[in-house]
Amino acid sequence: MGLPDPPPIGTTALPAGTFDGWTVLVTGGGTGLGKAIAVEFARIGARVAIVSRGEEHRAAGLAAVEEAGGRGMAVGCDIRDPAAIAATFDTITAEFGLPDVLVNNAAGNFPVPAEDMSPNAWRTVTDIVLNGTFYCSREFGRRHIAAGTPGNIINIGAAYAWTGGPGFAHSAAAKAGVKNLTETLAVEWGPYGIRVNGLVPGLFPHEDETANIRSVPERRKSEALRCPAHRVGRPHELGWAATFLASPFASFVSGHTLVVDGANWQRRAMLMPEFVPIREQLGRGPFDPSPAKKK
């Protein structure tokens, strides 16, 4: 039977107007789960700033926010650049006021065996996931501390921050750093009225998955049966979790990482299946220490 389906999309988890007068900044808010989170904040009153490098992604996120009845704006920013982040905060503050909530959702990820990973691949993912999360959080924190105003940060994590992520060493290491950063900043900034929490999604298929992720063998095959819930998550369910963590109803919740995955990451088998090396799982041939350079 599995876990029951959630209420339909469009239902709100919190009272209407919960975020009236609030500004929410969502990095990577133009696609996938970031967009779903942005929409749920918009449904219950928030002004939402969609921050993304891609113009097409920004437009899609803004359209989704407005379709949900919210007011939004879109700002281009590379979160690997602290100066660009500061300029983005200036732009949003001038239009909507200093963001009350920061959702660090932007990420980069693709499957690759660690022995095949280039320094640039490692650097790119860790720069976006870990450094970008810190740079955005620091800008948010410094401004609220200076203004003497409370704030909320939600960092989107991943279950392999606890377990390790074979095939995703770059992302897993960066997400582990994000989890630790969440706990550290919650303690440091609690006295200033700034709450910091993590939010970890499980299997949430969506139309914006990158080609790299869709290319993982067996992706989208029998996914519901891979989870104890016997179903996958709906993107708006993650949005509800995000709105709760940022809301006054969670005012004593800080330094916590909420996993929304139907208990999937805790799953263990009595007898583990035969182990298949990551290279084989990804359909890679034998390791070549001197591959031919792409032209």
C-alpha positions as CSV (number, residue, x, y, z in Angstrom):
1,M,0.0,0.0,0.0
2,G,2.7,2.5,0.9
3,L,2.3,6.0,2.2
4,P,-0.8,7.9,1.2
5,D,-0.6,10.6,-1.5
6,P,-0.4,14.2,-0.3
7,P,-3.1,16.8,-0.7
8,P,-3.2,18.1,-4.3
9,I,-1.0,20.9,-5.6
10,G,-2.4,24.3,-4.8
11,T,-3.3,23.3,-1.3
12,T,-1.4,25.3,1.3
13,A,0.2,23.8,4.4
14,L,0.1,27.1,6.4
15,P,-2.5,29.8,6.8
16,A,-3.0,32.2,3.9
17,G,-1.0,35.3,4.4
18,T,1.6,33.6,6.6
19,F,4.4,35.4,4.7
20,D,2.6,38.6,3.9
21,G,5.2,41.4,3.8
22,W,8.1,38.9,3.7
23,T,10.7,38.6,0.9
24,V,12.1,35.2,0.1
25,L,15.3,34.7,-2.0
26,V,15.6,31.4,-3.7
27,T,18.9,30.5,-5.5
28,G,18.3,28.2,-8.4
29,G,14.7,29.1,-8.1
30,G,13.9,28.8,-11.8
31,T,13.8,25.1,-12.2
32,G,12.8,21.8,-10.4
33,L,12.6,21.8,-6.7
34,G,13.8,25.3,-6.3
35,K,10.9,26.5,-8.4
36,A,8.5,24.3,-6.4
37,I,9.8,25.9,-3.2
38,A,9.5,29.4,-4.6
39,V,5.9,28.8,-5.7
40,E,4.8,27.5,-2.2
41,F,6.2,30.7,-0.6
42,A,4.4,32.8,-3.1
43,R,1.0,31.0,-2.5
44,I,1.0,32.2,1.1
45,G,2.0,35.8,0.6
46,A,5.7,36.1,0.1
47,R,7.4,38.3,-2.4
48,V,9.9,35.9,-4.1
49,A,13.2,36.7,-5.8
50,I,14.3,34.1,-8.2
51,V,18.1,34.1,-8.5
52,S,19.8,32.1,-11.3
53,R,22.5,32.4,-13.9
54,G,20.3,31.3,-16.8
55,E,17.9,33.9,-18.2
56,E,15.5,31.1,-19.4
57,H,15.5,29.6,-15.9
58,R,14.8,32.9,-14.3
59,A,11.9,33.6,-16.6
60,A,10.4,30.2,-15.9
61,G,10.6,30.7,-12.1
62,L,9.1,34.1,-12.3
63,A,6.2,32.9,-14.4
64,A,5.5,30.1,-12.0
65,V,5.5,32.5,-9.0
66,E,3.1,34.8,-10.8
67,E,0.9,32.0,-11.9
68,A,0.5,31.0,-8.3
69,G,-0.7,34.5,-7.5
70,G,2.5,35.8,-6.0
71,R,4.7,38.8,-6.7
72,G,8.2,38.0,-7.9
73,M,11.4,39.4,-9.5
74,A,14.2,37.6,-11.2
75,V,17.9,38.5,-10.8
76,G,20.9,37.0,-12.6
77,C,23.8,36.0,-10.4
78,D,26.7,33.6,-10.3
79,I,26.8,32.5,-6.6
80,R,30.5,31.6,-6.9
81,D,31.2,35.4,-7.0
82,P,30.8,37.2,-3.7
83,A,30.7,40.6,-5.4
84,A,27.9,39.5,-7.6
85,I,26.0,38.2,-4.6
86,A,26.3,41.5,-2.9
87,A,25.0,43.3,-6.0
88,T,22.1,40.8,-6.1
89,F,21.1,41.6,-2.5
90,D,21.3,45.3,-3.3
91,T,19.0,44.9,-6.3
92,I,16.5,42.8,-4.3
93,T,16.6,45.1,-1.3
94,A,15.9,48.1,-3.4
95,E,12.8,46.5,-4.9
96,F,11.4,44.2,-2.2
97,G,13.4,45.0,0.9
98,L,16.1,42.9,2.6
99,P,15.2,39.2,2.1
100,D,13.7,37.7,5.3
101,V,14.4,34.2,4.0
102,L,17.3,32.8,2.0
103,V,16.9,29.4,0.4
104,N,20.3,28.1,-0.8
105,N,19.1,25.7,-3.4
106,A,21.5,26.3,-6.4
107,A,23.7,23.3,-7.1
108,G,25.7,21.5,-9.7
109,N,25.9,17.7,-10.0
110,F,26.7,14.9,-12.4
111,P,27.7,11.3,-12.0
112,V,31.3,10.3,-12.5
113,P,33.7,7.8,-10.9
114,A,36.2,9.6,-8.6
115,E,39.2,8.4,-10.6
116,D,37.8,10.0,-13.7
117,M,36.9,13.3,-12.1
118,S,38.9,16.3,-13.3
119,P,40.1,19.0,-11.0
120,N,37.8,21.4,-12.8
121,A,34.8,19.1,-12.3
122,W,35.5,18.9,-8.6
123,R,36.1,22.6,-8.3
124,T,32.9,23.5,-10.2
125,V,30.6,21.5,-8.1
126,T,32.2,22.4,-4.7
127,D,32.3,26.1,-5.7
128,I,28.6,26.2,-6.4
129,V,27.3,23.9,-3.7
130,L,29.6,24.7,-0.7
131,N,31.2,28.0,-1.5
132,G,28.1,29.5,-3.0
133,T,26.0,28.5,0.0
134,F,28.5,30.1,2.3
135,Y,28.9,33.3,0.3
136,C,25.1,33.8,0.1
137,S,24.6,32.9,3.8
138,R,27.4,35.3,4.8
139,E,25.9,38.2,2.8
140,F,22.5,37.5,4.3
141,G,23.8,37.1,7.8
142,R,26.0,40.3,7.7
143,R,23.1,42.4,6.5
144,H,20.7,41.1,9.1
145,I,23.2,41.4,11.9
146,A,24.0,45.0,10.9
147,A,20.3,45.8,10.7
148,G,19.4,44.1,13.9
149,T,16.6,42.1,12.2
150,P,15.8,38.4,12.4
151,G,16.1,36.1,9.4
152,N,15.8,32.5,8.2
153,I,18.2,30.4,6.1
154,I,17.2,27.0,4.5
155,N,20.0,25.0,3.0
156,I,19.1,22.3,0.5
157,G,21.1,19.2,1.3
158,A,21.4,15.6,0.3
159,A,21.2,12.3,2.3
160,Y,24.6,11.3,1.1
161,A,26.0,14.0,3.3
162,W,25.7,11.3,6.0
163,T,26.2,8.1,4.0
164,G,28.7,9.1,1.3
165,G,27.8,9.2,-2.4
166,P,29.6,6.8,-4.7
167,G,29.6,8.3,-8.2
168,F,29.0,11.7,-6.7
169,A,32.1,12.3,-4.6
170,H,32.2,16.1,-5.5
171,S,28.6,16.7,-4.6
172,A,28.5,14.4,-1.5
173,A,31.6,16.1,0.0
174,A,30.1,19.5,-0.7
175,K,26.7,18.6,0.8
176,A,28.5,17.2,3.9
177,G,30.1,20.6,4.2
178,V,26.7,22.3,3.8
179,K,25.2,20.2,6.6
180,N,28.1,21.1,8.9
181,L,27.8,24.8,7.9
182,T,24.1,24.7,8.7
183,E,24.8,23.5,12.3
184,T,27.7,25.9,12.8
185,L,25.8,29.0,11.6
186,A,22.7,28.1,13.6
187,V,24.8,28.3,16.8
188,E,26.8,31.4,15.7
189,W,23.8,33.4,14.5
190,G,21.1,32.3,17.0
191,P,21.9,35.3,19.3
192,Y,21.1,37.6,16.3
193,G,17.7,36.0,15.7
194,I,18.8,34.2,12.6
195,R,17.6,30.6,12.2
196,V,19.5,28.1,9.9
197,N,18.1,24.8,8.9
198,G,18.7,22.1,6.3
199,L,16.2,20.4,4.0
200,V,17.0,17.1,2.3
201,P,14.8,15.9,-0.6
202,G,14.5,12.2,-1.5
203,L,13.2,11.0,-4.8
204,F,11.4,13.9,-6.3
205,P,11.3,13.4,-10.1
206,H,10.6,16.6,-12.0
207,E,10.6,17.8,-15.6
208,D,13.8,20.0,-15.1
209,E,16.2,17.2,-14.3
210,T,19.5,17.7,-16.1
211,A,20.6,15.3,-18.9
212,N,23.4,14.2,-16.7
213,I,21.1,13.0,-14.0
214,R,18.6,11.5,-16.4
215,S,21.4,9.5,-17.9
216,V,22.1,7.6,-14.7
217,P,21.3,3.9,-15.6
218,E,17.8,2.8,-14.3
219,R,16.8,6.4,-13.6
220,R,13.0,6.7,-13.6
221,K,12.5,2.9,-13.7
222,S,10.4,1.5,-10.8
223,E,11.4,4.5,-8.7
224,A,8.3,4.2,-6.4
225,L,9.4,0.6,-5.5
226,R,12.9,1.9,-4.5
227,C,11.4,3.7,-1.6
228,P,9.7,2.2,1.6
229,A,6.9,4.7,0.9
230,H,6.2,2.9,-2.3
231,R,5.9,6.3,-4.0
232,V,8.1,9.2,-4.9
233,G,7.8,12.7,-3.5
234,R,5.8,15.5,-5.2
235,P,7.8,18.7,-5.6
236,H,5.1,20.7,-3.7
237,E,5.6,18.5,-0.7
238,L,9.2,19.8,-0.4
239,G,7.8,23.3,-0.8
240,W,5.5,22.8,2.2
241,A,8.4,21.6,4.3
242,A,10.4,24.7,3.3
243,T,7.6,27.1,4.2
244,F,7.2,25.4,7.6
245,L,10.9,25.7,8.4
246,A,10.9,29.4,7.6
247,S,7.6,30.2,9.3
248,P,6.9,31.5,12.8
249,F,5.5,28.0,13.6
250,A,9.1,26.7,13.6
251,S,10.5,29.6,15.5
252,F,12.4,27.3,17.9
253,V,13.7,25.0,15.2
254,S,17.3,25.8,14.2
255,G,20.4,23.8,13.4
256,H,18.1,20.9,12.2
257,T,18.2,19.1,8.9
258,L,14.8,17.8,7.9
259,V,14.8,14.8,5.5
260,V,11.7,14.5,3.3
261,D,12.2,11.1,1.6
262,G,9.7,8.6,2.9
263,A,12.4,6.9,5.1
264,N,14.4,6.0,2.0
265,W,17.8,6.9,3.2
266,Q,17.5,4.7,6.3
267,R,16.6,1.6,4.3
268,R,18.8,-1.4,4.8
269,A,18.4,-5.0,3.6
270,M,18.9,-8.1,5.8
271,L,21.2,-9.4,3.1
272,M,22.8,-6.8,1.0
273,P,22.7,-7.4,-2.8
274,E,25.9,-8.2,-4.6
275,F,28.0,-5.0,-5.0
276,V,28.4,-3.6,-8.5
277,P,31.3,-1.2,-8.8
278,I,30.4,2.4,-9.7
279,R,32.1,2.2,-13.1
280,E,29.9,-0.7,-14.0
281,Q,26.8,1.0,-12.7
282,L,27.5,4.0,-14.9
283,G,28.4,1.8,-17.9
284,R,32.0,2.9,-18.0
285,G,34.8,0.8,-19.5
286,P,38.1,0.0,-17.7
287,F,39.9,3.0,-16.2
288,D,42.2,4.7,-18.6
289,P,44.8,6.9,-16.8
290,S,45.7,8.7,-20.0
291,P,42.4,9.3,-22.0
292,A,42.6,11.0,-25.3
293,K,41.7,14.7,-25.0
294,K,38.5,15.9,-26.6
295,K,38.9,18.1,-29.6
